[in-house]
Amino acid sequence: MRQVRKPGAPRPIQHKVKVTAEQEERLLERAAERNVTVPRLLVESALAGGADAAKLRAEMIGELYRVARLVGKVGVNINQIARVTNATLEAQPETAAAIAAHGRVMVRLEQLLDDLDRPLPSPASGQESAS
């Protein structure tokens, strides 16, 4: 999941960070878990309020994308059922299941949106220490 570079958006400022071999190993592991580079991990972690907050944000974004795809799939299914129903003027047996699926996806979406309102854990209460 590499960042797409926008034309005309150079990054002229660099920061040099020195770490121990143990810290480097931990940074590489965490970056690999998120499929990003170590510099990207450090930037996202710092700007998101810490590593845990950045990880939670990335997970939430992934889950929102999955729910968005489900909404699209369920919508296509309901549209196909509606077309057949309109053409034949007969109720389709899949209608109830499709509407139930729509309801489940909407409940999941509401849960995700509620989770966005939840405060993030404070850095002081986290298990990680800043080194």
C-alpha positions as CSV (number, residue, x, y, z in Angstrom):
1,M,0.0,0.0,0.0
2,R,2.4,2.7,-1.2
3,Q,1.5,6.3,-1.1
4,V,0.7,7.8,-4.5
5,R,2.9,10.8,-5.2
6,K,1.1,13.8,-6.5
7,P,2.9,15.8,-9.2
8,G,4.2,19.1,-7.9
9,A,4.1,18.0,-4.2
10,P,7.8,17.7,-3.3
11,R,8.9,17.0,0.3
12,P,11.9,19.3,0.8
13,I,12.3,18.7,4.6
14,Q,14.0,15.6,5.9
15,H,14.4,14.4,9.5
16,K,17.1,12.1,10.6
17,V,16.3,9.6,13.4
18,K,18.9,7.5,15.1
19,V,17.7,4.2,16.6
20,T,19.3,1.1,18.1
21,A,19.5,-2.2,16.4
22,E,16.6,-3.5,18.6
23,Q,14.5,-0.4,17.8
24,E,15.2,-0.9,14.1
25,E,14.0,-4.5,14.3
26,R,10.8,-3.4,16.0
27,L,10.2,-0.6,13.5
28,L,10.7,-3.0,10.6
29,E,8.3,-5.5,12.1
30,R,5.6,-2.9,12.6
31,A,6.1,-1.4,9.2
32,A,5.8,-4.8,7.6
33,E,2.6,-5.5,9.6
34,R,1.1,-2.4,8.1
35,N,2.7,-2.8,4.6
36,V,4.4,0.6,4.8
37,T,8.0,1.9,4.9
38,V,9.6,2.8,8.2
39,P,9.5,6.5,7.4
40,R,5.8,6.3,6.5
41,L,5.2,4.4,9.8
42,L,6.9,7.1,11.8
43,V,5.1,10.0,10.0
44,E,1.7,8.4,10.3
45,S,2.3,7.4,13.9
46,A,3.4,10.8,15.0
47,L,0.7,12.7,13.2
48,A,-2.1,10.3,14.3
49,G,-1.2,10.6,18.0
50,G,1.0,7.5,18.3
51,A,1.5,4.1,16.9
52,D,-1.7,2.6,18.4
53,A,-3.8,5.5,17.1
54,A,-2.3,5.2,13.6
55,K,-2.8,1.4,13.6
56,L,-6.5,1.8,14.7
57,R,-7.0,4.5,12.0
58,A,-5.6,2.2,9.3
59,E,-7.7,-0.7,10.5
60,M,-10.8,1.5,10.5
61,I,-10.2,2.8,7.0
62,G,-9.8,-0.8,5.8
63,E,-13.0,-1.9,7.4
64,L,-14.9,1.1,6.0
65,Y,-13.6,0.2,2.5
66,R,-14.9,-3.4,3.0
67,V,-18.3,-2.1,4.2
68,A,-18.5,0.2,1.2
69,R,-17.9,-2.7,-1.2
70,L,-20.6,-4.7,0.6
71,V,-23.0,-1.8,0.3
72,G,-22.3,-1.7,-3.4
73,K,-22.8,-5.5,-3.8
74,V,-26.0,-5.5,-1.9
75,G,-27.3,-2.5,-3.8
76,V,-26.6,-4.3,-7.2
77,N,-28.4,-7.4,-5.9
78,I,-31.4,-5.4,-4.8
79,N,-31.4,-3.5,-8.1
80,Q,-31.4,-6.8,-10.1
81,I,-34.3,-8.2,-8.0
82,A,-36.2,-5.0,-8.6
83,R,-35.7,-5.2,-12.4
84,V,-37.0,-8.8,-12.5
85,T,-39.9,-7.9,-10.2
86,N,-40.8,-4.9,-12.4
87,A,-40.5,-7.0,-15.6
88,T,-42.5,-10.0,-14.4
89,L,-44.8,-8.2,-11.8
90,E,-44.1,-11.2,-9.5
91,A,-42.4,-11.1,-6.1
92,Q,-39.0,-12.7,-6.1
93,P,-38.0,-15.2,-3.5
94,E,-34.6,-13.5,-2.9
95,T,-36.2,-10.2,-1.9
96,A,-36.4,-10.9,1.8
97,A,-32.8,-12.2,2.0
98,A,-31.5,-9.2,0.1
99,I,-33.3,-6.7,2.3
100,A,-32.0,-8.6,5.4
101,A,-28.5,-8.4,4.0
102,H,-28.9,-4.7,3.5
103,G,-30.0,-4.3,7.1
104,R,-27.0,-6.2,8.4
105,V,-24.6,-4.1,6.3
106,M,-26.2,-0.9,7.6
107,V,-26.0,-2.1,11.2
108,R,-22.2,-2.8,10.7
109,L,-21.8,0.7,9.1
110,E,-23.5,2.3,12.1
111,Q,-21.2,0.4,14.4
112,L,-18.2,1.6,12.5
113,L,-19.4,5.2,12.6
114,D,-20.1,4.9,16.4
115,D,-16.5,3.6,16.8
116,L,-15.2,6.7,15.1
117,D,-16.8,8.8,17.8
118,R,-15.0,6.7,20.5
119,P,-12.0,8.5,22.1
120,L,-8.6,6.9,21.3
121,P,-6.6,5.4,24.1
122,S,-4.4,8.0,25.7
123,P,-0.6,7.5,25.2
124,A,-0.1,7.3,29.0
125,S,-2.5,4.3,29.3
126,G,-1.0,2.4,26.3
127,Q,1.3,-0.6,26.7
128,E,4.0,0.9,24.5
129,S,6.6,3.3,25.7
130,A,8.2,6.0,23.6
131,S,12.0,5.3,23.2
